Amino acid sequence: MCAIVGLMSSRHGFQQQLKVMASKMLAEMASRGPDSSSVIELVKEGVALGHNRLAIVGGDDAVKPIVCDGIMV
């Protein structure tokens, strides 16, 4: 199982808090993906995305990165 969160805000002061809020949301769902966790924040756009990942059983290549526009999530 995995967990995915996404937050978006157009309020200026609120945008700086998105990464913290996404991290707290993922912590609440830690049991859904204990192998890795990541949050990416695009402050200018007012977006934060995060995920908890449960690695696929199968050795060293079990953890697959998610890459978007050259940024690994």
Sequence and secondary structure as in RCSB ss.txt:
>XXXX:A:sequence
MCAIVGLMSSRHGFQQQLKVMASKMLAEMASRGPDSSSVIELVKEGVALGHNRLAIVGGDDAVKPIVCDGIMV
>XXXX:A:secstr
  EEEEEE   TTTGGGHHHHHHHHHHHTGGG BTEEEEEEETTTTEEEEEEE   SSSGGG    EETTEE 
